[in-house]
Amino acid sequence: MALVASILAIATSIGSIVCWIIVLTKLFPSEGVGLGILGIICGLYTFIWGWQNVNQHDIKNIMLIWSFCFGMGIVLNGVLTVAAS
C-alpha cells in the first residue's frame, strides 16, 4: 500500500511541476519579468494567477489538472504519514 501511495505521490508531484511550468510560460509574457520571477519563487502566486486568468489564456484544463494533482498530493502525503506510523 505504501509503495503504491509513494508512486502516486511522485506522479502527482511531477504533474504539478509540469502544470506550474506551463502556467509560468503564460505568466511571463502577460505580467512581465518581475511577476514572473515571483511566480518562480512562490508557486502559490502562479496557481492563483492561473485561476484568475483561466479564460483569458485558455488554461482551464491545465488548472483543473494542477488542482487535482495538488489535492491528491495532500491526500497521498496523509496516507503515507499514517502508513509510516
Beta strands, then each sheet from edge to edge (+ up, - down):
end
